[in-house]
Amino acid sequence: MPDFDLDLDDLRNELADFAQPEKKQASYTAREERIIAGFGDIERFFEEHRRLPRHGEGLDIFERIYAVRLDRLRAQEDCRALLQPLDKHGLLAMEAGDEAEDLDPDALLAELQGVEDDASITRLRHVRSAEERKAAEDIANREKCLDFAQFKPLFTAVQADLDSGARTTRRFVKDAGFQKADIAVGEFFILGGQIAYVADEGEPIKAPNGETDARLRVIYSNGTESALLRRSLQRALYKDEAGRRITEPVAGPLFADQAEDGEVEVGTIYVLRSQSDHPLVADHRDVVHKIGVTGGSVETRIAGAAKSATYLLAGVDVVATYKVYGVNCQKLESLIHKVFLPAQLDLAIPDRFGNIVRPREWFLVPLHVIDEAVQRIRDGSIIRCTYDPQLGTLLDRAS
């Protein structure tokens, strides 16, 4: 009978030859991850269009951004060294015009192999739904902008900011800080491959669902304009996969997309609405907001809100959040509360033990004004501001 009496050391040595080598996980800094992600956008453009992105007036705004980005990546040695192993198409060394080489017959045959058996070839492609067609119709009725000369410098400046990185673009989504769905006069967006500028707003009107709407004058970078309802513009931006909000010029690390290398994320400004049935809150629910700053998770901060007098002994809805870096959360919160002090609610409610509590972080302020205050924190002008509750607007004390 064979002798199977191996000790553990012998057995380990026997199995070592069959062990799979451990794969090393690449570790990148935050800056390197952003560089790789940005290069990924260029790769996807190349895979879709089979050519490099180009510079030039009249081209899609994203193509022009990718062209500038590729030039910069090529010009920086550390970027080339980082991306070279990941450059599966050889884009870093490719010249314009080298992209669309014809396939030889054998390569073409290989590309077509199996198509006959692919049932998906019978399916309709790129057929838009009725909802998508409606969104397209909302932006289709454009006409020539007769006074475009006065707006053209704005588009030139915004394009220069995008090229330099002073401005960035963010997906147009609901309730996500500066990306939230509010649209205001003076803001820039990207819609249908064109920069769109909200130049003016008409009188408020009541939408069929009872909410307030208004007709906007929207100017586009190709010299056209349209008169859209705000909700139509919102819907068009939601439906456009490439729809973006163009941010204000970056002023330091506050509200950046990501922390810079070595910079620690400090916290989040959060804006809440109460579900309380208190008469004052119920009658003004759309403009009664709690504004705070936390160094931790907002979800953790509001856990148990229904049992806390600070949250009016009711559940809350998070309606806006803003990431902050490199600031003192307590001082930032005090600054925001000082600005909105004239609109601070004077509520007195009993806590669970019958003690009277006066929560101090609730304010009678519209959400778009809070947005403006946060933007003024970014550019430093908030220190000159105070809130006028009668006018419902921020005022500059220096004026």
N, C-alpha and C positions, 0 to 999 in steps of 0.2 A: 504494500500500500504506500503511495507517495507520501513524503514527509512535508506537511504544510505548516510546520512550526516556525513561521517567520516572526521575528520580534518587530515591534512598532517602528523602529528606526529603519530596518530593512524594507518594511512595507512602504514607508514614506519615500524612501529613495527609489523604489520600484515605480511608484506612481508619479514621481516628479517629472519624468520624461513626457508624461501625457498631459501635464497641466497646461492650460491655456495661458499665454502671457497676458498680464494685466495691461489694459489699455490706459494710457495716461490721458487724463482729462485736461484739455487746454484751459488755461486760466488767463483771462483777459481783464485788463483794467476797464473802468467805466468808459474812458475815452476810446479804447480799442474796440469795445463792443459797439459804440456809436459809429465808428469808422466802418466796421464790418457790416453793420445794419445799413448804413448809407450806400455802401458798395453793392449790397444785395438789391437795392432799388434799381441801380444801374444795370445789374445783370438781368433783372426781370424785364426791364425795358428792352434790352438787347434780344432776349429770348422771344419777346412778343413781336418786335419790329425787324429783327434780323439786321440791325445796323446800330452804330453808336449814336448816342444823343447828340444833337447839334445846337449851335448857337444861332440866333437870328430872330429878328422881329417877325411877329405873326405866327411863330411856332408855339405849340402847346407850352404853357408855363412850366409844367413839370419837366418836359424835355430840356428846356433851357436851364433849369435848376440842376438836373443831372449832368448836363454838359459842363457847367461850372464846377460841380463837385468832382467830376472825373479829372478835369484839368488840375485841380488842387491835389487830389490824391496822387497823381503822377508826379507832381512837382515836389512832393515831400518824401524824402528817402525813407523815413521810418514807416510811413504809410505803405509805400511800395513793398518794403520788407515784410510788413504784416500781412498784406493781401496777396503777395505772390503765390504762396502755397494754396490759396483759396480761389485763385483766378482761373476757373475751369475753362473759360472761353478765350483766355489770353487778351482780355480787354485792355490791360495796362500797357501793352505793347502794340496794340492794334491801331492802324491808321485808318482814317475815314476812307471808304471806298474798298477796303479789304474784306468787308463783312459778307457781301452777297456773292460768294463764289458759286458757280453752277455745279450741281451734282453730276458726276459722270453716270452713264447708264446703269452700271452695277449698283452704285450708291442709291440711285433713284429707285431701282427695283427693290432694294432693301427697305427703303422708306415706305414703299407701297405694300410690302409683304403683309398679307393677312387682311387687307382692307375688305376684300370680297366677303370674308366671313364675319365681318364686324357688324352686328345688328344695329349698332348705334349710328351707322351711316344713314339709316332711314329716319332718324329723329330730327325734328326741326331745331335749328340752332339760332340763337340770338333773336328769338321772337319775343318782343316785349309784352308784358302783361298790360292790362287796361290801366292799372295804377301807374305803371312806369310811363305809359303814353301820356297820361294826364300830367305827370310831373314834367315831361318834356314839353307839353303844350304850354305849361305855365311860363316857360322861359323862352318860348319860340317867337312870341310876338314882340320882336325888337325893331326899333327904327333908328335911323341915323341921328346921332347926337349933334345938334347944330352948334352948340357952344362947347364942343369937346376940347377946344384949345385951352380953356381955363382949367380943365381937369387933367390934361395930359401930363403936366409936371408932377402931379400926385402919383400917377402910375409909374412914371420914370423913377421917382424917389423910392417908391415901394419896391420896384424891381431891383434897384441898387441895394436896398436893405436886405432883400432876400439873397442876392448874390454874395453879399459880404457876411451874411449870417446874423446881422443885427435883428432881423425878423425871421420867424420860422412859421411853418404851417402846421395846423393841427386838425385832426378829423373833427367834423362837425357832428357832435353827439349831444345827448341830453344830460343835463345836470352833472357836468364834470368840470368845475372850475371855469376857466376862460373859454372852454370849449362848449359851455352850455348853450341852449338853444336861443337865448335872447339875441336879438339883432337891433343895433342902434345906429343912428345917423353918424357917419364918419368912419364906420368900420369897413374893412376890406375882406373879401372872400375869394375863393377860387371856385368857379362854377362853369362846367362845360369847357374846361381848358383855358378860360379867360379870367383875368382878375376883375372882380366886380366891386364897385364902390357904392355904398349907400349914401347918396348925396342929399336926400331930403325926405321928409315924412309928412303926409297929409293929416287931416283931422281924424281923430279916433272914430271908428265905426263899430257897430255891434255885429259880430259874426253870427251865423245861423245857430251856433251852439251856445250863444249868449256871452261868449268871451269877447274881449276887446281886440280889434284888429286895426290896421291902418294901411293906406296905400303908400308905397315907397317909390322914390325915383332912384333907379339903379343904373349906374353908368358902367360900361364894360370897356376893357382895355383895347378892344378892336374898334372903338369909336361909335358904338351903338348904345342905345339905352332902352329901358322898359319900365313900365309902371306896374309893379307887382304888389299884391297884398303881402304883408309880412309873412303870413302863414303859408302862402304859396312859395315864397323864397325859402322858408324853412323846409318845406316838403321837398323842394327841388334839391336842396343841399343834402337832405337825408338820403334821397334816392341816388344821387350822383356818387358812385364809389370813389371818385377822385375829388369830391367836394371837400373843401377845407376852409377853416378860418385862418386868416393871416394875423399873427400876433402883433402887438405893439412892439416898438424897438426894445431890445433887451437892455435892462439897466442893472447890471450886476447879477449875482447868483439867485436873488429872490425870484421865485416863481419860474426858474429854469425847468426844462423838461426832466433833467437828471442832475444830480450833484456832480460837481467837478471832482477830479481825482483827489482823494484824501478829504473831501468835504463831507461832513456828516449831515444827514437829513435831520432837521430840527423838528418839524411838525406840520400841522395842517390847520388852516383857518376853516372853520365850518359854520354853515348857516342852517338853522333848523326852523321848522314850522311846527306849532303845537297842535295836537288833536284834542285839546281841552275844550270842554263845553262851557267854560267861563264866558259870560255874555260879551265882555269886551273883546276877548280873543275870537269868539265865534263870529262876531259882527265884522271883524277886520282881519280875518285869518290870512288873507293874501299878502298883507303888509306887516303883520306881527312876526318878527324874527328874533331868534336868539343867536347872537354872534359870539363865538369863542375861538380860542386857539389852544390846541392840545399837542403835546409832544409825543403822544401815543396814538393808538387807533381810535378813530372816531366811533366805530362800532362799540368798542370797549367803554368809551366815555359815556355813551348814551344808554348803555345796558341798565335796565332797571329804572328807566326814566319815569314810568308810571307810578313808582313808589317814592319819587323824590320831589320835594317842593320846589327845588331849583328848576325842574322841568314842568312845573305847574301840575304835578301829580297826574300826568297824562303821557301817552305815547308821543313821539315826535317823528317828523319826516326830514331827512337830510336833503336839502334842496340845492346846495352848492358846497364845493370844497376847493381849497387852493393849497397846493404844496408850498412850503417855505423852507429855505435853506440858510444857514449861517446867521440866524437872527435869534434874539431873546424872546421866547414865546410870551412870557409874562408881560414884558414891556410892549410888545406888539399888540397884545390884547388890550392893555390899558390905553394905548394910543387910539385904537379903533373905538373903544367905549367913550373916550373923551370927545372924539369927533361927533358921535351920535348922542351925546348926553342930553341935548335939548329934546330928543325924541324918546328918551328912556321911559318905559312904562312904569307907573307907580301902582303895582298890584300888591295887595295884601291877602294872602291865603293861609289857611291853617294847614300845618303839616299833619302827619299821621298821629301825632300825639296831642294835637289841639293847639300847638304853639303857633303864633302868627309869624309868617315868614314873608319877607319882601324880596323876591328875586330881582337881581340887578342887571341881568344880561339880556333882557328882552327889550326890543326897540320897535317903534312904529315907523318902519322904514321900508320902502319898496326895494325889491331885490336888485333892480337895475342900478339903484343908487349905491347899494353895497358893492356891486361890481365896479362902479366908478371909483369908489373909495379905495378898493384894492389896487386898481390901476394907478391911482395917485400915490399909493404907498410905493409902487414900483419906481415911479419917476421922482419921488421925494417931495412932490408938491402937497402931500397930505398935511404937512406941518402948518400950512397956511390956511387949511380948510376948517369950516364949521358947517353944520347941517341946519338948514332952515326948515322946520317942520311945516310952516305955513305954505311955503313955496314947493316943498317936497324936492329940494335940490341942495347940492353942495355949493357953498359960497367961498370965494377966496377972500380972506381977511385983508390981503394986501391991496385989493382993488377998492 
